[in-house]
Amino acid sequence: MVIRWNLTQIMKAKSKGYRVERKIRLILENEGWIVIRSGGSFGEVDLVCIKEGKCIFFQIKSTKKEKLYYYGYMQEKLSGFPFYVLVDFGYGDIEVFKPQEVLERGKGIPLKEFIASQV
């Protein structure tokens, strides 16, 4: 089976990804984090977040489904720094997961709770 994407579909997907990254970046910056976006999502890290001597790497995903199947980097550390997957399930439901194959709504840590635990 061959899946063909046209240019409009690709641009919509990239635009959606950017909007989700921007939304999460603003949440983290409002909590005092310095956030660096890895432009174009080259590699596994979308956002590098730094605060009070801590550095955390995030891969950002979004879905409207109850589950997201993640086939990316599966280690909990990248170059010695913590690595997490953030999933925006929509309607303000953003959850943080350790990398794993199935990321299911309600099984991650809510972003606000995760941020509070990092102080």
C-alpha positions as CSV (number, residue, x, y, z in Angstrom):
1,M,0.0,0.0,0.0
2,V,1.4,3.4,-1.0
3,I,0.3,6.5,0.9
4,R,0.7,9.7,-1.1
5,W,0.6,13.1,0.5
6,N,0.1,16.2,-1.5
7,L,1.8,19.5,-0.7
8,T,-1.3,20.9,1.0
9,Q,-1.4,18.0,3.4
10,I,2.2,18.3,4.3
11,M,2.0,22.0,4.9
12,K,-1.1,21.6,7.1
13,A,0.7,18.9,9.2
14,K,3.8,21.2,9.6
15,S,1.6,24.1,10.5
16,K,-0.3,22.1,13.1
17,G,3.0,20.8,14.6
18,Y,4.4,24.4,14.9
19,R,1.2,25.6,16.6
20,V,1.3,22.8,19.2
21,E,5.1,23.5,19.8
22,R,4.4,27.2,20.2
23,K,1.5,26.6,22.6
24,I,3.7,24.3,24.8
25,R,6.7,26.7,24.5
26,L,4.6,29.6,25.8
27,I,3.3,27.5,28.8
28,L,6.8,26.6,29.8
29,E,8.1,30.1,29.3
30,N,5.3,31.5,31.5
31,E,6.6,29.1,34.2
32,G,10.1,30.6,34.0
33,W,11.8,28.1,31.6
34,I,14.1,29.1,28.8
35,V,12.9,27.2,25.8
36,I,14.8,26.7,22.6
37,R,12.9,25.3,19.6
38,S,14.8,22.8,17.4
39,G,13.6,24.3,14.0
40,G,12.1,21.9,11.5
41,S,12.1,19.0,14.1
42,F,15.4,17.6,13.0
43,G,16.2,14.6,15.1
44,E,14.3,13.6,18.2
45,V,14.2,16.8,20.2
46,D,11.6,19.5,19.4
47,L,12.2,21.7,22.5
48,V,15.2,22.1,24.8
49,C,14.0,23.5,28.1
50,I,16.4,25.0,30.7
51,K,15.7,26.3,34.3
52,E,17.8,26.6,37.4
53,G,20.5,24.3,36.2
54,K,18.1,21.7,34.8
55,C,17.9,20.8,31.1
56,I,15.1,18.7,29.7
57,F,14.5,17.5,26.1
58,F,10.9,17.2,24.7
59,Q,9.5,15.6,21.6
60,I,6.1,17.1,20.9
61,K,3.2,15.2,19.4
62,S,-0.5,15.8,19.0
63,T,-3.6,13.7,18.3
64,K,-7.3,13.8,18.8
65,K,-7.4,10.0,19.4
66,E,-7.2,8.3,22.7
67,K,-3.9,6.6,21.9
68,L,-0.8,7.7,20.0
69,Y,1.7,5.1,18.8
70,Y,5.2,6.4,19.1
71,Y,8.0,4.8,17.2
72,G,10.8,7.4,17.9
73,Y,13.7,7.4,20.3
74,M,12.9,5.1,23.2
75,Q,15.5,6.0,25.8
76,E,14.7,8.1,28.9
77,K,17.9,10.1,28.5
78,L,19.5,11.7,25.5
79,S,23.1,12.8,25.9
80,G,22.6,12.4,29.7
81,F,19.6,14.8,29.8
82,P,16.0,13.7,30.6
83,F,14.0,13.0,27.5
84,Y,10.1,13.1,27.5
85,V,7.3,12.9,24.9
86,L,4.6,15.6,25.3
87,V,1.3,14.7,23.7
88,D,-1.4,17.3,23.1
89,F,-4.7,15.4,23.1
90,G,-6.6,18.6,22.5
91,Y,-8.9,20.7,24.6
92,G,-6.0,21.6,27.0
93,D,-5.2,18.0,27.8
94,I,-1.4,18.0,27.5
95,E,0.4,15.0,29.1
96,V,4.0,14.1,29.6
97,F,5.3,10.6,29.0
98,K,8.5,8.7,29.3
99,P,9.2,7.3,25.8
100,Q,7.2,4.2,25.1
101,E,5.4,2.6,22.2
102,V,1.8,3.5,23.2
103,L,1.0,6.9,24.7
104,E,-2.6,6.8,26.1
105,R,-4.8,9.7,27.2
106,G,-5.0,9.7,31.0
107,K,-1.9,7.6,31.6
108,G,0.7,10.4,31.4
109,I,1.4,13.3,33.8
110,P,-0.6,16.5,33.1
111,L,1.8,19.2,31.9
112,K,1.1,21.6,34.7
113,E,1.7,18.9,37.3
114,F,4.9,17.8,35.6
115,I,6.2,21.5,35.5
116,A,5.4,21.9,39.2
117,S,7.4,18.7,40.0
118,Q,10.5,20.0,38.3
119,V,11.2,22.8,40.8
